[in-house]
Amino acid sequence: MFKKILIANRGEIALRVIRAAREMGVATVAVHSTADSDAMHVRMADESVCIGPPPGTESYLSIPAIISACEITGAEAIHPGYGFLSENAQFVEIVESHGLKFIGPSADHINMMGDKITAKDTMKTLGVPCVPGSDGGVPDLETAQKVGAEVGFPLIVKATAGGGGRGMKLAKTPADLETAFMTARSEAKSAFGNDEVYLERYLGAPRHIEVQVFGDGKGNAVHLGERDCSLQRRHQKVFEEAPGPAIDVATRAEIGATCAKAVAEIGYEGAGTIEFLYENGEFFFIEMNTRLQVEHPVTEAIFGVDLVKEQIKVAAGEPMSFKQDDLEVGGHAIEVRINAETFPAFAPRPGKITQYHAPGGLGVRMDSALYDGYSIPPYYDSLIAKLIVHAPDRPAALARLSRALGELIVDGVETTVPLFHALLQEDAVLSGDYNIHWLEGWLDGQDGS
């Protein structure tokens, strides 16, 4: 086992890793920008190193600064958290070239899944169901029109290097294709430096279902069920739950086994998430995230596992703590992402926390780096907390979430807590009868009221 690891991240996920490591007897090093000198992860770690000024490009994304922090402190491994450098294959290669261990998958696997076309081709080969569309990138409009004629409309044009909804445009009819194609390429070039796009059939009202997988890098892998992340705004998740309300036991076992078999065959190491669109009983692969997800706590809650500890163990060469037969779903869990933003405009509102009180009680978990007097910096993502509840069934989990939201106090800044109070009054949310477009439509209704 490692004696000391460095966490190349900030905020609640850095705290999450620090807590897991401490329970394992592993010392931790926090890195931070000058804007985060008073951050909770800096206070909680055994050691800390300032790695640069506030902009992420000059601190949390500075590979030389992070490697130097390891050398200064004697850290043996790096946990990337999520975001920042967590899916940067070049970073993994540099880490390993310095004799350090990256706590996560190999650079090859990150590259494989980081390119949407390669990922889709790989998953097809491994027997994972995919959305009908183009075979690889589409070089020009003429080729796009041929694909459209074969696959049918509506189609969605996607950047191969895309993410977060950028470089993604809908063509409802053949007449829309030229504008969608050219706009998606332009956005992709601007955002990712790569204008290659591909085409897929557009599904009208799917759910967003993702399967948590975990591999030991030696050909063994398991799945830990699915999460439903269909409540999204601008392709960003706001409300996640496990198990999915639309997935039955047999379907869960079938798609889970397919995913576990796929990652086992490629020798995947660590935590990963295979994401699908699910409509009319069919799964369609969209991407694989080669890292820990923001919403991993709901999976931990229903399976009673610690995915971060498992990441550290496997990276250190130890076997996984569980086999597939050990993993049984227990109850229902829901996570809501709380941002320092206005509602319903969703404008960022960094500022000083004048009072903070976390909810508590049975089945309530608050992952946050907030404290009284903390100043939320304006330089990073506006996510400030994740509230997770766990209960014997979904109605009980919803009731617990409502109660916990009522206890939460975050004064001094505006947050998206009112969004969740409102959603818990909606029949579609209470019944679980929603899809990836539902929240956008509901928010449009709020704006018009």
N, C-alpha and C positions, 0 to 999 in steps of 0.2 A: 504493500500500500504506500501511496505517496506520503511524504512527511509535510509537504507544503505545496499549495496550489495558488495560482493567481487567477482572479476573476476579471476578465477583460470586458467589464460592463458596469452599469450603474443602476441606481434605483431599486425597485422591489426585487428584480430578478437577481441582482448582485447579493442582496440580503438573503434571498432564498438559497443560493448556493453556499453562502457563508454559514447559515444555520445547519445545513445538511453536513457540511464538512466538519463543523465543530462537534456534532454528535458522533462523527466517525473518528475523532481524535486527530483530524488533519488541520494543520495551521493554514491560515488564509492571508492573502495579500490583496488589498483593494487598490485599484488605480482610480485616479480622479482628475478632472480638469480643475482649473482654479475656481470655476463657478460652483464646483461640488465639494469644496473644502470642508463644509459643515454638513455634508450629506450623511445620512444614517449608515450607509454601507461603509463609509470611511471610519465612522465611530465604532462599528461592530467588528471590523476585521482585526486580525492580530497585528498587521502592519499595513501601511498605506504609502503610496508613491504618487506624487503629482506628475502627470504626464503631458501637461500642456495647457494652453488657454481654452476658453469656453467652447469655441466651435468644434463640433465632433470631428471634423476633418483634421484638426490639429491636435486632437487628444485621443478620444476613444477609437478613432479610425487610424491612428498613427502606429503602424506596425513597428517601426524602429523604437518608438518610445515604450511600447509594451514589452518588446523583447529585452530592452535595457532594464526595465523594471524587474523582469525575471532574473536577469543576471545579477542585479544589485542585491536582491533579496534571497536568492538561492531557491526560488520556486522551481519545482520539477515539471509542472503541468499547467495548462491554461484551460479554464472553463470559459467559453465565450458567451454564455447566456443565450439570448435571442436578439436579433437585430445586429447592428454594427458589423462586426467581423465574423459572425457565427456561421455564415455560409460563403465565406471567401476562401476558395481553394488555394489561392496564392499564399494567404496567411498560414494555412495549414502546412504548406510546403516549407515556408520559412521557419515556422515553429519547429518542425521536425529536423530541419537542417542545423538548428542550434542545439540539438540533443534534448529537446523538450517534448512533452507529450501533449497533443491536442485532445481534449476530452470531447470526443465526437467522432463522426465518420471520417473516412479517408478523403484526401483531396480528389481522388478519382471518382468517388461516389458523389461528392458535392458537385463536381463538374458534370457528371452524368445526369443528375437531376436538376441542375441549375439551368440547363438549356432545355426549353420546353419540348422541342422536337426530339432531341435525343432521349429525354425522359419518356415521352410517349412511345417512341419506337421500342425502348427497352421494356416498358411495361407490357406492350403488345406481345413481345417475345416471351415474357414471363407469364402470360396468361391472364393479365389484369385487363378487365374490360375498359375500352377507351371510346371517346366520342368520335363518331364518323367525321372525317374531314380530309384535308390535304395530306399527302404523303411527304412530310417535310416542309421546308420553307417554300413560299410562293414568290418567285422572282419578279413577276410583272403582272399587270392588270389582265392581260390576255389569259394567262394561266389561271388567275383567280376566277375569271369568268367561266372557264372550263370546269374548275372544281365546283363552282356554284351550280352549274348545270347538272353535274353528277350527284352532288350531295343534296341539293335542294335548299330552299330558303325557308326561314331566315337563317343567316350565317353570322358568325362573329369573327372578326379579324383580330388576331392577337399577336403581340410582339413575342418573339421567341425568347428574348431575355427579359420579359416583362414581369410586373408584379404590382400589387396594390391598385389595379385597375388602369394603370397607365399603358398607353399603346394598345388599347382595346376599344374596338368600335363595332357597332351593330349595323348590319345591312339587312333590312327586312325584306327587300325585294331586289331583283336584278338591277333596277334603276339606282338603288342606293349604294351599289357595290363600289363604284369608282371613288366616290367621296370617302367612304369608310376605309377603303384600302389605302388611299393616299394620305389620309389624316393619321391613320394608325402608324404608317411608316414614318411620317414626320415626327410624331410624338415619340416613337421608339428611338429614333436617331437622337433626338434632343435629350431624352431621359437616360438612355442606356448606351449611347454611342454605337448602336447596332440597329439598323432599320429593317432587319429581316422579320417577316411576319408569316403566320400560317393561318389557315381557316378551319373552323369547326362548325358543325351544326349547332344552331342556337336552340337551347331547350327553353320552352315557354314558362314553365312554373316549377323548376326543380327545387329540391332541398340541397343544402350543402352538408354533406356527411364526410367526416374524416376518420380514418382508422389509425389508432396509435399502434406503432410497431416498435419492437426492441430486439436488437441482435447483438451477439457477442463477438462478431468479427471472425468467428471460426466455423460458420455454417449453421449455427443454431439461432433461431428467432421465434418470437411469440407475438401475438397481437393482444392488445388490451381493449378490445371492444371499439366502439365508435362514439364520436361526439357529433351532435347536431349543432351547426354554427350558422343556421340559415338567417337569423336576424342580423342583417348587415346594412350599413349605410355607406354608400360609395365603395362597395367591395371591402369595407372594413368591418370586422366582426364586433358586435357589442354585447351579445348575450349567447352563452354557450351552455349546452347541457349534455349529460351522459347518464344513462344510455339515451339514444335518440328516440323520441316518442313515436316515430313512424317505422321503426325497425323492430321486427320480432326476433325471438331467440334463434330460430333456424337461419334466418337471413344474416343475422349477426355472425353466427358461427361460420357460415359459408364464405362471406366476403372477408372475414377476419382470417380464415385459413388461407385464402387465396393470397392475401397481402403478406402474411407471415412466410408463406412458402417463397414468394417472390424475393423478399429481402434476405431470406436464408440462402437462396441460390446465388446471390451476388456477394455473399459474405459481408453484409452490412454490419457496422459496429455502432452501438449506442441507440439513442432515441431518434425516431423519425415518424413522420405523419404522412399518410397517403390520402390525398383529398379527392373527393368525388362529387359530381352532381348526381342526384338520385331522383328519378322521375318514373312514374308508372311501373315501379318494381324493378327498374334497371339502374345499375351503377355505371357511371362513365368517369374514368380517370381524368383529372385535370392537372395535378401536379403533386410532387412529393417535397415536403419540407425536411431538410436534412439537419434538424436541430430540435431542441426542446421548444414546444409551443407555448404561447402566452397562456393558453387555456388548459395546460397540463394538470392543474389541480383537480379538475372535476374527475379526471380518470383516476388520479391517486385516491380520491375520496371513495369511489365505488369499488375499487379493487384493494384498497388498504396497502398500497405500495408507495415507496418513495423513489420517484424516477430520477431525481438528481443524485441520490446516493448510488443508485444502480449505474448511472453514467460514470461516476467516479470509480466504482468497483471494476467495471468492465474495462475502462481505460487503463487501470492498473494491472490488468491481466488476470483478474479474478473471474470466476464463473458467475453467471446470472443467479440471483437468489431464488428464482422461481422458474417453473416449467409451465407449459400451457395448461396442463390439468390442474395446476394450483390456483388458476385465476378464475374466480367466479364473481359475477356482478352482485354487489350488495347495495341495494337502495338506489337513490337517484340524487344527482348533484347538479347544481346550476352555478355558473359564474357570470357576473356582470362586470364590465370594464368601466371604471369611473375615471373620467377625464376632467382636467381643469379647463372646461369649455362652457360657453353659454348654451342655454337650451331655449328655443329650438334652432338657433342660428349656428351653433357649434363653432363659435369663434374662440380661439385659444385665450385663456385668461390666467397667465402666470401671476404670481404674487405671494404675499406673506400669509401663512396660516396663523390665524389668531387664536383658534381653538380647534382641537382635534380629539375626537373620542371614537374609538373603534367599537363596533358591536361585538357582543360575545354570546356565550351560552352554548348549549349542546348543538353540535353540527354546524358551527359558524367559524369560518376562517377568513382572516383579512390579510391579504398580502399587499403591503404598502410600506413605503419609506417615509411617510409623513410623521411629523411630530409638531407640537405646539411651538410656534415661532419659526418654523422652517420656511424659507423662501423658495418657491418653485421657480427654477430658472427658465428663461424664455428660449433657450437654445435647443431643447430636445423635445421628444415626443410628449404630448400632453397627458398621457396615461399616468395617473397618480395612485391608483389603487385597484385591486381586484377583490371583490367580495364573493366568497364561495360558500355555499350552503349545501349540506348533505342531510338527507332524511330517508325514511324507509320507502317512500314512494313519491311520485311527482307532485300530487296535490299537497303533500306535507312539505315538500321542498319549496314549493311556491309560497306557502304560508310562512315558512321560516324566512324566506328571502324578504317578504314584505315586512315581517317583524324586525329583521336585522337592518333593513334600510331605514326604518323608523328610528332606530337607535343611533345610527351613524351621524356624527357631527363633524362637518368640515367648514369652518367659518373663515372668512377673509378672502376667499376666492369663490367664483361661481363654478359649479360642477354639473355633470350630467346626471346626478342622482334624480332630479325630477323626471327625466326620461323613463327611468325604471319604475317609479311610482305610477306613472301614467300607463306604461305597458302592462302592469299587473292588474289593470282594470279592463283590459281588452279580452274579449271572448276568444279570439284567435290565439293569443298567447296562453291563456289559461287552458285551452283545449289542446294546444300543441299543433294546431292546424294552420301552418304558415309555410311560406317558401322564401326564396332569396329576394323576391321582389316585394314582399309584404311590407317590410318596414319603410322602404322608400315611399310606397303609396300612402301609408299611414302618416308619415311625416309631411307629405304634400298636403294631406287633409288638415293637418295641424296649422300649416302656414296659411291655408285658405280660410280658417275659421275665425 
